[in-house]
Amino acid sequence: TVDVTCRRGETFVVSGQGHGFQRALLIAALKMVAERGRQDESSGTILLAIEEPELYQHPAQARAFATTLRALAENPDQAVQAVYATHSPLFIEPGRFHQLRRLRRIRTNGGTRTTVVTAERRQVVDALDGIMAEDKARRQIDKACPQQLAEAVFADAVVLVEGETDKAVLDSVAERDGGV
């Protein structure tokens, strides 16, 4: 158990508090680490592994948490690696989709195996070679990522379309056929 002493000198057990408070305390501690930096060069690397960091958080607090995790992970002086499993678009930054990893469990005859799927901008453009001009593919990626990256990350397939009318047609067909 972890005890915390507040300014009034009262001590309380963190695990006895609500989940929201526990997450807020974790975020505050990580912000402090991000602001102060690593104190000891010989301390090694810290691995933060967090499942669904958005849980029990107000959206504004979740955004602050995502920003703090990025600040820790991107500062080479911190020696922090942040790994999190999420379904929240608040933790998926469109400009950095190359940092995302999607893990998929695949059933095989001998059981299951896990694959890791990544996507670099170049891979997406190359996959569209012969279907769409490179400059057009880049523009479509730049246009689609800020609005729909979170959905694309969790999708089994992605279709790039010209505009809202084409999207509406595909959405209607999917809805009619029982898809999402």
C-alpha distance (Angstrom), angle and dihedral (degrees) to the residues before:
residue distance angle dihedral
T1 . . .
V2 3.78 . .
D3 3.78 120.6 .
V4 3.79 120.8 -157.4
T5 3.77 125.3 -162.2
C6 3.79 115.2 -151.4
R7 3.82 127.7 -152.1
R8 3.81 92.5 -89.6
G9 3.79 89.4 58.7
E10 3.80 94.6 -108.8
T11 3.79 116.4 140.4
F12 3.80 123.7 -148.8
V13 3.80 136.9 173.1
V14 3.80 112.1 -110.4
S15 3.82 94.0 -147.3
G16 3.82 88.2 59.5
Q17 3.80 91.1 61.8
G18 3.80 128.2 83.9
H19 3.80 122.2 -83.3
G20 3.80 91.7 -111.0
F21 3.80 91.5 55.6
Q22 3.81 91.4 46.0
R23 3.81 90.9 52.8
A24 3.81 91.5 45.6
L25 3.81 89.7 52.5
L26 3.81 90.7 49.4
I27 3.81 91.2 49.6
A28 3.82 91.4 48.6
A29 3.81 91.0 50.7
L30 3.80 91.9 49.0
K31 3.82 91.6 47.7
M32 3.78 88.5 53.4
V33 3.81 90.3 51.3
A34 3.83 90.1 48.2
E35 3.80 92.4 50.6
R36 3.80 98.1 42.8
G37 3.77 98.2 39.6
R38 3.76 128.4 -149.2
Q39 3.79 110.9 -37.3
D40 3.80 98.9 -163.0
E41 3.82 122.5 43.8
S42 3.80 91.8 -157.1
S43 3.80 94.8 55.8
G44 3.81 95.0 96.5
T45 3.78 128.5 -140.4
I46 3.79 124.4 -39.6
L47 3.80 117.6 -141.3
L48 3.80 114.2 -155.2
A49 3.80 109.9 -164.2
I50 3.79 111.8 -177.9
E51 3.77 127.8 175.2
E52 3.80 113.8 -147.1
P53 3.81 98.2 -15.9
E54 3.80 90.0 -171.9
L55 3.82 93.4 68.2
Y56 3.81 117.2 116.7
Q57 3.79 91.2 4.9
H58 3.76 132.3 120.3
P59 3.84 108.1 -123.9
A60 3.81 91.6 -109.3
Q61 3.81 90.5 52.2
A62 3.82 90.8 46.6
R63 3.82 90.0 52.7
A64 3.82 89.5 50.6
F65 3.80 89.5 49.7
A66 3.82 91.5 50.5
T67 3.81 90.3 49.5
T68 3.81 91.2 49.3
L69 3.81 92.7 49.6
R70 3.81 90.8 49.9
A71 3.81 91.7 48.2
L72 3.79 90.9 51.9
A73 3.79 95.0 45.9
E74 3.81 96.6 44.3
N75 3.80 96.8 49.3
P76 3.83 107.5 88.4
D77 3.80 90.5 -159.8
Q78 3.81 90.9 61.9
A79 3.81 97.8 60.4
V80 3.80 90.7 -149.7
Q81 3.80 126.2 143.5
A82 3.82 113.9 -163.6
V83 3.79 119.4 -158.8
Y84 3.77 122.0 173.6
A85 3.78 138.1 168.4
T86 3.77 111.1 -141.7
H87 3.78 145.6 160.2
S88 3.79 92.0 -164.3
P89 3.79 123.0 107.8
L90 3.82 87.0 -150.4
F91 3.82 89.2 76.3
I92 3.80 95.8 44.8
E93 3.78 112.3 81.9
P94 3.83 112.6 -161.6
G95 3.80 95.4 -146.7
R96 3.79 90.3 57.2
F97 3.78 102.9 44.4
H98 3.81 88.7 131.1
Q99 3.83 87.2 70.8
L100 3.80 92.7 59.4
R101 3.78 122.5 100.6
R102 3.78 122.7 -166.4
L103 3.78 116.0 -158.2
R104 3.77 117.2 -155.0
R105 3.77 127.2 -171.4
I106 3.79 111.5 -142.9
R107 3.77 123.5 -165.8
T108 3.79 114.3 -132.4
N109 3.79 133.7 177.4
G110 3.80 89.4 -96.4
G111 3.81 96.8 46.6
T112 3.77 126.1 -81.4
R113 3.76 137.5 -37.8
T114 3.77 132.6 -168.0
T115 3.77 123.7 -128.5
V116 3.79 127.7 -165.5
V117 3.79 116.7 -138.7
T118 3.79 122.1 -162.4
A119 3.78 132.7 174.5
E120 3.76 128.0 -155.3
R121 3.77 119.3 -171.1
R122 3.81 89.4 -116.6
Q123 3.83 91.2 55.2
V124 3.80 91.7 53.2
V125 3.81 92.6 47.7
D126 3.82 91.0 47.0
A127 3.81 91.3 49.9
L128 3.80 88.8 55.9
D129 3.83 93.2 50.8
G130 3.79 109.0 130.6
I131 3.78 91.4 16.3
M132 3.78 99.6 64.2
A133 3.81 134.4 9.7
E134 3.81 113.4 -100.7
D135 3.81 95.5 -118.0
K136 3.80 90.9 48.8
A137 3.82 91.6 48.1
R138 3.81 90.3 51.5
R139 3.82 91.2 50.1
Q140 3.82 91.4 48.9
I141 3.81 91.5 49.7
D142 3.81 91.2 48.7
K143 3.80 90.6 48.8
A144 3.82 96.9 44.4
C145 3.80 100.8 41.8
P146 3.81 99.7 68.9
Q147 3.80 93.7 50.0
Q148 3.78 106.0 31.6
L149 3.79 109.8 19.3
A150 3.80 94.4 107.8
E151 3.81 91.4 55.7
A152 3.80 91.5 44.9
V153 3.80 92.4 52.9
F154 3.80 91.7 56.6
A155 3.83 95.9 40.1
D156 3.79 125.6 100.5
A157 3.81 90.1 -142.1
V158 3.79 136.1 12.3
V159 3.79 128.0 -151.5
L160 3.81 120.4 -162.2
V161 3.79 112.7 -148.7
E162 3.79 135.7 -175.4
G163 3.78 99.0 -114.7
E164 3.77 150.6 -35.1
T165 3.83 94.2 -60.4
D166 3.81 92.6 56.7
K167 3.82 89.8 45.5
A168 3.81 90.9 50.8
V169 3.82 91.2 51.9
L170 3.82 92.4 50.9
D171 3.83 91.8 44.6
S172 3.83 89.9 51.5
V173 3.79 93.2 49.3
A174 3.81 91.5 48.0
E175 3.79 91.8 48.2
R176 3.81 92.3 48.2
D177 3.80 90.9 50.8
G178 3.81 93.3 48.6
G179 3.80 96.1 -101.3
V180 3.74 127.8 126.1
